[in-house]
């Protein structure tokens, strides 16, 4: 994940201004992304709070502020660009959990294998550009 902004956003730390963020709403303040953002930028101004990454992407696209988005979400919006303003958020693992007995079920195993193959084939979507 990286902080992304729309090209029209006026003030960024590199341009001498204080960053303005698109943040998480209070129902999602416990999520790892929201916690990291609060820890790294405790006094930053939040222009808008949204409950999911899709709404945050829209707000960033419209110039509301910087948004901490997964790469695969941000890449779907060509008007956003990478804006590094601090340390890189830690990567997170993705787990698929099934019950022990489900491992023998051919349908569940097929879905699990398909998901693993899909993520393997599309790794570049989940990694930082360049």
C-alpha positions as CSV (number, residue, x, y, z in Angstrom):
1,X,0.0,0.0,0.0
2,X,1.1,3.5,-0.7
3,X,-0.3,6.9,-0.3
4,X,-1.9,8.1,-3.5
5,X,-3.1,11.5,-4.6
6,X,-4.8,13.0,-7.5
7,X,-2.7,15.3,-9.7
8,X,-4.8,18.3,-8.8
9,X,-4.2,18.2,-5.0
10,X,-2.3,21.4,-4.2
11,X,-0.3,20.8,-1.0
12,X,2.0,17.9,-0.3
13,X,4.9,17.7,2.1
14,X,7.3,18.0,-0.8
15,X,5.6,21.1,-2.0
16,X,6.0,22.6,1.5
17,X,2.4,22.1,2.6
18,X,0.9,19.9,5.3
19,X,-0.7,16.7,4.0
20,X,-4.4,16.4,4.0
21,X,-5.7,12.8,4.2
22,X,-8.7,10.8,3.2
23,X,-9.1,8.6,6.3
24,X,-11.1,5.7,7.7
25,X,-14.4,6.2,9.5
26,X,-14.8,5.4,13.2
27,X,-16.3,1.9,12.5
28,X,-13.1,0.9,10.7
29,X,-10.6,2.7,13.0
30,X,-9.4,-0.7,14.2
31,X,-8.2,-1.9,10.8
32,X,-4.4,-2.2,10.4
33,X,-4.3,0.5,7.7
34,X,-6.2,2.9,9.9
35,X,-4.0,2.2,12.9
36,X,-0.8,2.6,10.9
37,X,-2.0,5.9,9.4
38,X,-3.0,7.3,12.9
39,X,0.4,6.2,14.3
40,X,2.5,7.7,11.5
41,X,0.5,10.9,11.1
42,X,-1.2,11.6,14.5
43,X,-1.9,15.3,13.9
44,X,-2.7,15.3,10.2
45,X,-5.9,16.9,9.0
46,X,-8.4,14.5,7.6
47,X,-10.7,16.0,5.0
48,X,-13.1,13.1,4.7
49,X,-13.5,9.7,6.4
50,X,-14.8,6.7,4.4
51,X,-15.6,3.1,5.3
52,X,-13.8,1.3,2.5
53,X,-10.9,1.7,0.1
54,X,-13.2,2.2,-2.9
55,X,-14.8,5.3,-1.4
56,X,-11.3,6.5,-0.3
57,X,-10.1,6.0,-3.9
58,X,-13.0,8.2,-5.2
59,X,-12.3,10.9,-2.6
60,X,-8.6,10.9,-3.5
61,X,-9.4,11.0,-7.2
62,X,-11.6,14.0,-6.7
63,X,-8.8,15.8,-4.9
64,X,-10.0,15.5,-1.2
65,X,-6.6,14.4,0.0
66,X,-4.0,11.6,0.2
67,X,-5.4,8.1,0.6
68,X,-3.6,4.9,1.9
69,X,-4.8,2.4,-0.7
70,X,-3.7,-1.1,-1.7
71,X,-1.9,-1.1,-5.1
72,X,-4.6,-3.2,-6.8
73,X,-7.3,-0.6,-5.8
74,X,-5.2,2.4,-6.8
75,X,-4.2,1.0,-10.1
76,X,-7.8,0.8,-11.2
77,X,-7.8,4.7,-11.2
78,X,-5.4,6.1,-13.7
79,X,-5.8,9.6,-12.4
80,X,-4.1,8.7,-9.1
81,X,-0.4,8.7,-8.7
82,X,2.0,7.4,-6.0
83,X,3.0,10.0,-3.4
84,X,5.5,8.8,-0.8
85,X,5.3,11.0,2.3
86,X,6.8,8.8,4.9
87,X,7.7,5.3,5.8
88,X,6.2,2.5,3.8
89,X,3.3,0.7,5.5
90,X,4.1,-2.9,6.4
91,X,3.0,-5.6,4.1
92,X,0.2,-7.8,5.2
93,X,-0.3,-11.5,4.6
94,X,-3.5,-12.9,3.1
95,X,-4.7,-16.2,4.6
96,X,-7.4,-18.6,3.5
97,X,-8.8,-20.5,6.4
98,X,-10.9,-23.7,6.1
99,X,-12.0,-26.3,8.5
100,X,-9.9,-29.5,8.7
101,X,-12.6,-31.6,7.1
102,X,-13.0,-29.2,4.2
103,X,-9.5,-30.0,2.9
104,X,-10.9,-33.3,1.6
105,X,-13.9,-31.7,-0.1
106,X,-13.0,-31.5,-3.9
107,X,-15.1,-28.4,-4.5
108,X,-13.5,-26.4,-1.6
109,X,-10.1,-27.6,-2.6
110,X,-10.7,-26.5,-6.2
111,X,-11.7,-23.0,-5.1
112,X,-8.7,-22.8,-2.8
113,X,-6.4,-23.9,-5.6
114,X,-8.0,-21.4,-8.0
115,X,-7.5,-18.5,-5.6
116,X,-3.8,-19.4,-5.0
117,X,-3.3,-19.6,-8.8
118,X,-5.0,-16.3,-9.4
119,X,-2.9,-14.5,-6.8
120,X,0.3,-16.1,-8.1
121,X,-0.6,-15.1,-11.7
122,X,-1.3,-11.5,-10.6
123,X,1.4,-10.8,-8.1
124,X,2.3,-7.5,-9.8
125,X,-1.1,-6.0,-8.9
126,X,-0.2,-6.4,-5.2
127,X,3.3,-5.0,-5.3
128,X,4.7,-1.5,-5.4
129,X,5.3,-0.1,-8.9
130,X,8.8,-0.1,-10.3
